Amino acid sequence: MNIASYGYVSKILEERELSAKKKFGQNFLIDANIVDKIARNACVADTCIEIGPGLGALSEMLLKYCQELYAYEIDEDMVECLHRVFEEEERMHVEYTDFLDVDLESVPYKDQDICVCSNLPYYVTTPILFKLFESDLKIRKITVMVQKEVADRFKADTGSEDYNALSVIVRYLYDVKYEMSVSKNVFYPKPKVDSAVISFTPKRERDKAFEKEFFELVKNCFRMRRKTLRNNLKDLYDEEMISKIITSLNKKDSVRAQELSLEDYLKMMEVIHER
């Protein structure tokens, strides 16, 4: 079986009188070599989560490299196709649900090492990633295919237009790697833009108490992007503390959040806790 092919995809959609649904951002992969490369790179644990498997092109390849696959699909028509194709595959567990509604505290793989691999539509990329980032799952790697411009934002450099609070938080938690570009021509129907595969590998042991305070600080610094760091910190600290923070960074008083690196934000936390 080769699900990642134009022949298979067009045949299944025609037989079942289906079409790609814009509301779910559906575009089906039709290049088996690219799908295999993504799956092989993503599977660093025996248990894998896939979000939005669609017709199962990526699922088929992931099952070559992992032992158990938990797939979450929001489209009932796609779920029926998946059950039909993988009905004899006991390692494939398909759930008809919105992943954003899944209680990750009660999943069967809660205490297992897992990897995540997904082709994410634009409209849910950030909420799904944040759900994973903020979970207590033992994630060893997250690999996602997203629109190329979205991937570029995750790799945005300090001071660039795309650099924001999410950039800082992601860099604190993960090593972010741009894995590969993916042409719009390997999808059916063909989208308007190219895609890219990016991966997130955990950097450190999680410290939830520190993270809560640190992330709140970062978000506040970017609250009003055009305002200076001093102005954005006024709701959190008095003038003396703000001046101490800015001095410690060796920055101008007019410095803005987007001019600060991850190391600068961590330095801010050190200064705040010197009190």
C-alpha positions, 0 to 999 in steps of 0.5 A: 500500500502506498497512501502517499501517492496521487493515484491512491488519494484521488481514487479514495476521494472519488470512491467515497465522494469526498474532497479536501475540506478547507475548514480543516486545512486539508491538503494530502501528501502525495510523495512517498519519499518525502513522507518516509524521510519525515517519519524516519527523522521524527521517530525517536521513541517507540510511541508516537502521536500524530495529529490530523492524520487525514487519509493516513499517508504519514501514519503508514510511514510512522508505523515503519519506525515506531511501535505504537501510533496514537492518531487524533483526527477531527474529520469523521470522513477521514476517521472512517477511511483510517479505520478501513485502511488500518483495520488489521493494524493493532498498533494504530489507535485512531481517535475521532476528536479535536486534539485540543480537547484531549485530556493529556493527563489521562492518555494511555501513554502518559508515562511513556517516552513519546515523539510527536509528528504532524502536518499542521494546518495554519489555523491550529499550529500555535494552539496545538504546539502550546498544548504540547509545550505546556503538557507534562508528557515525556516528549522526546521530539516534536516534528511538524510540517507547517507553512514555510512562513510559520516555520520562519517565525520559529527561527526568527532572529533577535530584533527581526519583525517575526521575533516575539514572546513565542520565539523566546519561550520556544528557545528556552524549552527546545532546540529548534531545527529547520529540517527541510523545505517541502514544495507545494507540488507534493500535495493534493490539492496543491496549496498556494504556499510551500511548507517546511518541516521543523523539529523541537528537541527538549533542552532541559529538565522542566521546572514548572514553577520557574517556567510559569514566572519566566513565561509571564515575564516574557509575555509582559515584556512583549505586551505592547510591542512598540513600547519600551521595556521600561513601559511594559514592566511598569505593571510588574515592578517599581521604577527602582527594580526596572532601572536595575534590570535595564542596567544589568542588561547593559542596554539603553533605557529605550530598549524594546523587548524584541531587541533582547535575547533569551540570555537577556531574559534569563538575566532579568530573572536573576536580577529579579530574584536578587531581592 
